[in-house]
Amino acid sequence: MTAFNFEHYFQAKFAERLVQGPDASENHMTAATRLLEKKREMLELEQVLAARKEAFQMKMAALSARREELDKKELELRGSLIKFDQFLIENDVKKQRAKKKTSQERFEKERNTQEVSQRTIEKHRLKVLLEKQREKMSLEKVYRSYLEKVLEGTNEFNELKDILRKHETLSSNLEDLVERSTDMTDKLDITKKQFRGIVKKNDEKIMGYTNLIADLTWRKEQAETTLQKWESLWAHIQNTASRNVLLLGRVKMATGNIYVQIYKQRGLQPKEVEGAKEQLKKIGTYINDLKDIITESAKAEEQGNKDMS
């Protein structure tokens, strides 16, 4: 959309008024009526600005759709890259399988050699484990003795199994609570991430609207400045026209007075003529006649002086 030319707009309005000429009703227009006229022009300007704003929003929507399409294509490209990576991984797996099959026989051979040493190590490990189990049993005897004392001192439990089941229940509940807490923490992190994304997008939109408002405000100020300039020029023209009309009225009045005096000097009744232009023609004719009379009188006087001499 092309930029709206405010200067051409006001020039056209001004030219339209000059062509139409001053209207009698406009000359007697009150200040309130002129203010309403200016408000109407400003309303037309605001409608033009609203149309530009709507076009800008449509353009932003088209850009958003284009961006979504590009994002979709990017996702498709990523999917293709992932499939290609999977293809490479499968080839690597097949290659590794071939190498593994080649080295498997060597491994079997070495395994038979190491089996004796492993069994020896396993035997030693079992002995160590047996010792640990014996120590654990000794500790469990101490715990059993402690639990029997607890059982004797309370009426809540009847057997040791009840205490153990209660412990298992509490442990299970604790694990469930820990798992729920972990899930809630993960969900909270995801929600915070989504919220930050939404806030970032809103900040970008607000920044864009702020820049648009600043641009429209600047354009409005420029339009108001241009409007003030043309209003001042129009007021100057009206004042000049008023002075010229007043001067023309005075000229017409003086012409009429001279026209009447001429006929009075002749002892005649003034003839009615249309307009000051016809009166000026009559006055011009009378002045030319006076010039001719004065010239003839001067010539006759000069001739009489010559005859007397």
Secondary structure, 3 states (H helix, E strand, C coil): CCCCCHHHHHHHHHHHHHHHCCCHHHHCCCHHHHHHHHHHHHHHHHHHHHHHHHHHHHHHHHHHHHHHHHHHHHHHHHHHHHHHHHHHHHHHHHHHHHHHHHHHHHHHHHHHHHHHHHHHHHHHHHHHHHHHHHHHHHHHHHHHHHHHHHHHCCCCCCCHHHHHHHHHHHHHHHHHHHHHHHHHHHHHHHHHHHHHHHHHHHHHHHHHHHHHHHHHHHHHHHHHHHHHHHHHHHHHHHHHHHHHHHHHHHHHHHHHHHHHHHHHHCCCCCCCCCHHHHHHHHHHHHHHHHHHHHHHHHHHHHHHHHHHC
